[in-house]
Amino acid sequence: MSAGVYILTGYLGSGKTTLLQKLLAYLRKQDGQVVVLMNEMGEEDIDGEQLQGYGFPVKKLLDGCICCSIQGELTEGLQEILSTINPDHILIETTGVADPVDVVDALTHPELYDRMELKGIVSVVDASRFRDLNSRFQSKSSLVKTIRNQVKYADLLLLNKSDLVAPDALEKVKAKLVELNPYAPIHVTIQGDMDLDQLLQVKRIAEKVASERADDRTRGPFVQKSIGKMSAIEKVKQSLGLSASEPSLYNSIETFSYHFTYPVDPEKFEDFLWDLPKNVYRAKGYVLFKGRDELISFQHTDNQVHLFPFENFGPKMVAVFIGEGLDKEKIIRDLEACYE
C-alpha cells in the first residue's frame, strides 16, 4: 500500500503551520498513521515545536531547502520513514521559498516512487501580501517566479488572511490566482479554517485535465480548454497553416514511471534522453545496458544528460518522468525502441 503524500507550500508567513496544526488535530480523530516532515531554511527549528503533542512523528529537515540543497536528506528521510513506520499519510511542509516543481522532483526518487502517491499540492496564499510579492516592481524576479509557481502548480489554493484586506482587494487577488491557475479550487480562509476532509480529498490537476481531454475526444474534435504554451516558431507554423505540435497542458505537474524489462542499447538510450521534449522537466532512474554488467544511474535535467555506473545493484530498473502535458504513450514507445 502506497503512502499518500500531501505537500503544503506557500510563502513565508502565509499560514502553512497553522493549517498543518489544524490538519493534525483533525487526523488525530481518524484511523491511520501520519508522519510530518518539516523543512526550515535555518539551523534552528522554529515551527516544529508547535506540532508537539499531536501524537504523530515529526521529522525536521533543517539548514537548507528540500527543493535544492538538501534533496538527498529528504530522500533518506523518506526511505527511513517508509521502512520503519509505513504511514498512511505523509505531510510535507516546505520552506516559504520552495518551488513545487523541485519539491516534486525530490519526492520522485526511483527507489521510492512506487511506495508513495502524491495526493496533492496545497498552496497557502497570504491575501494581504500577495499583490506586493507578485509585483516585479517590488520583488526580485526570482521571488516573483517562486510565488507564482506556488500558485500555478497547486492542486488546491487557500486564500488565507482574507480578513486583513478589503473586499475589492480580495477579489483582485482571487482574480489573479484564477489567471495563474484556472483549475485549482480556491478556498477563502481566515487562519486556515476550511473543510479539512475536502483538503484530504484533493485531486491532482493533471488528472482533471486528462479526464477533460478524454471527454472532449469522445465528443468530437479535441478542444484545448487550457492556455497552451506555444513557442514562437510553432505560432508561425500555425499562422501559415502548417501542423504545429499541440501545446502542453496548462500548469499541471505530472509524473509516471516505467519499469524496464530488458537491457537497452546504450547509444539509443542516450539519444532518447537527449531527444525528450521540453515539457519533460526531469527524467531519472536506473537502467542496464546491453553488454554491461553494472547498473547505470541516469539523470536528465534542463538539457543535460548524466550517465554513470552504480555499484549497488539493489535498485529496480526503472525510469521516472516529471513534466507538464506529458504524452506518456509516445515517451514509452520511444523508450521501448531502445530495446531493439
Buried (B, 14 or more C-beta within 10 A) or exposed (E): EEBBBBBBBBBEEBBBBBBBBBBBEBBEEEEEBBBBBBBBBEEEBEBBEBBEEBEBBBBBBBEBBBBBEBBEBBBEBBBEBBEEBEBBBBBBBBBBBBBBBBBBBBBBBBBBBEBBEBBBBBBBBBBBBBBEBBEEEEBEEEBBBBBBBBBBBBBBBBBBBBEEBEEEBBEBBBEBBBEBBEBBBBBBBEEBEBEBEEBBEBBBBBEBBBEBBEEBEEEEEEEEBBEBBBEEEBEEBEEEEEEBBBBBBBBBBBBBBBEBEEBBBBEBBBBBBEEBBEBBBBBBBBBBBBEEEEBBBBBBBEEEBEBEEBEEEEBBBBBBBBBBBBBEEEBBEBBBBBBE
